[in-house]
Amino acid sequence: EAQLVESGGDLVQPGGSLRLSCAASGFTVRSNYMSWVRQAPGKGLEWVSLLYTDGSTYYADSVKGRFTISRDNSKNTLYLHMNSLRPEDTAVYYCARTPFTSRFDYWGQGTLVTVSS
Amino acid sequence: SYVLTQPPSVSVAPGQTATITCGANNIGDKNVHWYQQKAGQAPVLVVYDDSDRPSGIPERFSGSNFGNTATLTISRVEAGDEADYYCQVWESSREHFNYVFGTGTTVTVL
């Protein structure tokens, strides 16, 4: 069965950087479209980024130019590199498999990123 | 940008039917997906492509989509169905690429 496990969330100061990881099992990351979705405390879901199987990347306007999605095929792991973090980036970050680029069928348990001084 | 509007809350007695709407302009032209999120947990896909169910999701969960409204229906509601529910669509054009989530509906089982 497919499983996703995120890690890397932490408390970071505004302007700082962080790298989130998402280890996959039960399927290969390189053969699937993969996304990051976040949820601010008490708020709804917000899509952040998508990585195509061919390496193409897409970002929400709110993170474009600051966040980078990538993968390590040898580790079957998805990453989200976050720079120039802002307080409004505070959220639980989920990785999710994105079949047919349309929906999110498997989700990790999430990792909390807090941006505060 | 495309906005999906859901009622903030729906209350239903056990055994009754809960209906959650997701409204947007011509949403019937898009594929709508629904997620259940219980307190402190990750979302779970319960309906995809308007009306299909992933394996393991009870038949009590069904969906429809026509015109300006998509609907998630939960029949014979159980206490364990208490959760937040989100609709979602994907929109893409040459200049724009985005996944849009609805505002979310909290289902309370009385």
Interface residues (C-beta under 8 A of the other chain):
Chain A: S35 V37 G44 L45 E46 W47 L50 Y58 A60 Y94 T101 S102 R103 F104 D105 W107 G108 Q109 G110
Chain B: N31 H33 Y35 Q37 Q41 A42 P43 V44 L45 Y48 D49 P54 Y86 Q88 W90 S92 F97 N98 Y99 V100 F101 G102 T103 G104
